[in-house]
Amino acid sequence: MGYSVGIFVDEVDDNLLCSICSQVLQDAVLTPCGHSFCQECLDQWLARPERITCPHCRGAVIREQARPILALRNFVLSLKIHCVNRSLGCEALITLDTLTSHAETCGHSIVQCAGCQCTLKRIQLPDHQTRCRVIAALIQDDEHALEAPRSDSPKDTMLSDLSGRVSTLEAHIQQMKA
């Protein structure tokens, strides 16, 4: 399935659209008869036993005959798009090939608090984690565990494990604040 036309900043030329899914060509392939499709769309089309023809002209096509159109793939990946979190407030304009890396750091991406499991925007996470009751309780339990004498009981082992987790969370919070 192709890329949604709606994510692109500029109007997309009709020649870049897959005639199967009507989206922008994703991993474009060329059939022997000269028609281009998304690789996944053509694979799905040809997977049906009754369909061994080009979806566009009905000429005979075998999957192995379809070849990648590398120049077209690279061109599509260089097109400007809106961040997928545009509806959540992100105004970034990026190229399609940087979508994944941007989404991993976008402040408007929805993430989950490691403490209470609630979902919120990435930019809200550091502030939330400083007020999260679950994280606060883990920290408080950890402080009490440090004051208590050490033993090898299962409870102490669990407290030690939680202490390590809290330290990791605190380091992560500090890193996100920086």
C-alpha distance (Angstrom), angle and dihedral (degrees) to the residues before:
residue distance angle dihedral
M1 . . .
G2 3.77 . .
Y3 3.78 134.0 .
S4 3.80 117.1 -78.1
V5 3.80 111.7 -102.2
G6 3.81 89.0 -138.2
I7 3.81 95.6 69.3
F8 3.80 94.5 62.4
V9 3.80 120.0 97.2
D10 3.80 95.4 -145.3
E11 3.78 128.8 41.5
V12 3.80 110.3 -84.7
D13 3.80 118.7 -126.1
D14 3.81 112.7 -114.3
N15 3.82 89.0 -125.1
L16 3.81 88.1 68.9
L17 3.81 93.0 58.6
C18 3.79 124.5 100.0
S19 3.80 110.6 -126.0
I20 3.81 90.7 -144.5
C21 3.83 101.5 52.9
S22 3.84 98.9 15.4
Q23 3.81 89.4 -133.0
V24 3.81 130.6 116.5
L25 3.81 109.9 -73.1
Q26 3.80 112.8 -90.9
D27 3.82 114.8 -164.6
A28 3.81 90.1 -7.9
V29 3.80 118.9 -142.7
L30 3.80 129.9 -171.4
T31 3.80 123.2 -138.2
P32 3.82 121.6 -143.2
C33 3.81 88.1 -105.6
G34 3.82 90.1 59.5
H35 3.81 102.7 -104.9
S36 3.79 123.5 131.1
F37 3.79 127.9 -142.4
C38 3.78 139.8 161.9
Q39 3.79 107.3 -83.7
E40 3.81 92.1 -125.7
C41 3.80 92.5 47.9
L42 3.80 93.1 51.3
D43 3.82 91.4 45.0
Q44 3.80 90.7 53.0
W45 3.80 91.5 45.4
L46 3.80 93.3 51.2
A47 3.83 93.6 42.5
R48 3.79 90.0 75.8
P49 3.82 110.8 89.1
E50 3.79 94.6 -135.1
R51 3.82 92.6 53.4
I52 3.77 117.4 74.9
T53 3.78 95.3 134.5
C54 3.78 136.4 90.0
P55 3.82 109.2 -88.2
H56 3.80 89.3 -137.0
C57 3.82 106.9 44.7
R58 3.83 102.2 7.6
G59 3.81 92.0 -122.4
A60 3.81 115.5 150.2
V61 3.82 113.2 -84.6
I62 3.79 132.6 179.5
R63 3.82 116.2 -165.8
E64 3.80 92.6 -124.0
Q65 3.82 89.3 59.3
A66 3.81 93.3 62.0
R67 3.80 111.6 96.3
P68 3.81 129.6 -160.0
I69 3.80 115.4 -105.8
L70 3.80 97.6 -141.5
A71 3.81 97.1 179.4
L72 3.81 91.1 51.7
R73 3.81 91.9 45.8
N74 3.82 90.3 52.7
F75 3.79 91.8 46.0
V76 3.82 92.4 52.5
L77 3.82 90.7 47.8
S78 3.82 89.7 54.2
L79 3.82 94.0 56.1
K80 3.82 118.2 111.6
I81 3.79 116.5 -110.9
H82 3.78 137.9 177.9
C83 3.79 116.2 -108.5
V84 3.81 111.9 -94.9
N85 3.81 86.2 -121.9
R86 3.80 92.5 61.1
S87 3.82 91.4 116.8
L88 3.82 87.9 55.0
G89 3.80 92.6 54.2
C90 3.81 106.4 -87.1
E91 3.79 110.4 139.0
A92 3.81 96.6 -177.0
L93 3.79 118.8 135.7
I94 3.79 109.7 -154.9
T95 3.78 138.4 163.3
L96 3.78 116.7 -97.9
D97 3.81 91.6 -115.2
T98 3.84 90.8 60.4
L99 3.81 94.7 49.4
T100 3.81 95.7 102.4
S101 3.80 95.8 47.4
H102 3.81 91.7 45.3
A103 3.81 92.3 48.8
E104 3.82 90.0 53.5
T105 3.81 91.1 58.5
C106 3.81 103.1 26.1
G107 3.80 110.0 127.7
H108 3.79 90.0 -143.6
S109 3.83 95.3 56.4
I110 3.78 114.0 114.7
V111 3.81 112.1 -112.3
Q112 3.78 135.6 172.5
C113 3.80 127.3 -118.4
A114 3.80 109.0 -118.4
G115 3.80 89.3 -142.4
C116 3.80 109.2 46.6
Q117 3.83 98.1 11.4
C118 3.82 93.4 -129.0
T119 3.81 116.8 147.3
L120 3.78 124.3 -123.9
K121 3.80 141.9 141.6
R122 3.80 116.5 -65.2
I123 3.83 90.8 -120.0
Q124 3.82 89.5 57.6
L125 3.81 95.2 49.4
P126 3.84 100.8 85.5
D127 3.82 92.6 51.6
H128 3.80 91.2 44.3
Q129 3.80 92.8 50.3
T130 3.79 91.4 54.5
R131 3.83 88.1 57.5
C132 3.82 99.8 33.8
R133 3.81 109.6 125.4
V134 3.80 93.6 -152.0
I135 3.79 92.4 53.9
A136 3.82 90.5 43.7
A137 3.81 90.4 51.8
L138 3.80 91.2 49.4
I139 3.80 90.6 50.2
Q140 3.81 91.8 47.7
D141 3.81 91.4 48.4
D142 3.78 88.7 48.3
E143 3.81 92.1 52.8
H144 3.81 90.6 50.7
A145 3.79 90.5 48.3
L146 3.79 90.7 53.8
E147 3.81 90.8 53.4
A148 3.82 94.1 49.6
P149 3.81 122.2 84.0
R150 3.81 113.7 -96.4
S151 3.78 123.1 -109.1
D152 3.77 136.0 159.0
S153 3.79 97.1 -113.3
P154 3.83 118.9 133.8
K155 3.80 88.5 -111.7
D156 3.79 91.6 56.1
T157 3.78 91.3 46.8
M158 3.80 89.8 52.0
L159 3.82 91.1 47.4
S160 3.77 90.0 50.8
D161 3.79 89.9 51.1
L162 3.81 91.0 49.2
S163 3.80 89.9 48.1
G164 3.78 89.6 57.1
R165 3.77 91.1 48.7
V166 3.80 91.9 49.6
S167 3.79 90.9 50.2
T168 3.78 89.3 51.5
L169 3.82 91.3 49.1
E170 3.81 91.7 47.9
A171 3.79 90.8 50.6
H172 3.81 89.9 48.4
I173 3.82 90.9 50.0
Q174 3.80 91.3 50.2
Q175 3.78 90.7 47.7
M176 3.81 92.0 51.4
K177 3.82 90.9 48.7
A178 3.80 90.8 54.0
